Amino acid sequence: MHALHRRPALLGQKGPFISFTFDDFPRSAGTVGAAILERYGVRATFYVAMGLMGTTNELGELFEAEDLQSLARRGHELGNHSYSHRKCCEMTSASFQQDIERSKEAMREASGIVPSDNFAYPYGEVTLTTKETLRSSTSSCRTTNAGLLGPEVDLNFLSANRLYGDGPIDPVRRLIDENRLQKSWLIFYTHDISPTPSPFGCTPTFLENAVSIALESGAKVLPIGGVLRELATSS
């Protein structure tokens, strides 16, 4: 999987970078989570599955159209997480591509916002066929496979590390420190932000601690699109 259908980008010594991302996304991510990042002067990427808009599930209330508009005004990135939020292995490549395009159009219709071409695979599920298909219609594709990125980055398979629960914070600190030493790119992901989060979210305190440590490390904390622009323009 890692060796095939790669879309390489050179990170080299341009890091360290850190990105915070939210999947699906619950309203608590767009309110509580975004506010935490904003207090520290940084922004996140929100991967939007438009078919979930206005629904409620184990993550709590999911986003509304006004949440998309509010986040965009405040400088956050709205990425694509497909429309139906189905695993790519459950659909043909053509149907999956159509589902992604449907989500883009639905966001335009609901909010007037054009999402970025940065994509996250639903449930982190990746197939070789999907990886090959999406290389021409996306800027990047994020997984849920843990790890650091660099010195060469496969934009079709961005590793990401979960922020779930309420700690302990020491493993996060060690990961951020390793990212600093390697001058690599570290991506975090989570879902809802609540004092009593779902199994797929984290507490406000845990998120804030991670953001604080990230900035203390000296890393550039940027949304996914922000890092890609750095890679494209840095010498």
JOCOR-V288721 format. One record per helix or strand of 3 or more residues. SS is the DSSP state (helix for helix, strand for strand). FROM is the first residue (numbers start at 0). TO is the last residue. If there is no record, write none. Layout:
SS FROM TO
SS FROM TO
This chain:
strand 7 9
strand 16 23
helix 26 38
strand 44 47
helix 49 51
strand 59 61
helix 64 72
strand 76 79
helix 87 89
helix 92 110
strand 117 119
helix 121 123
helix 127 133
strand 139 141
strand 151 153
helix 169 181
strand 184 189
helix 203 215
helix 223 232
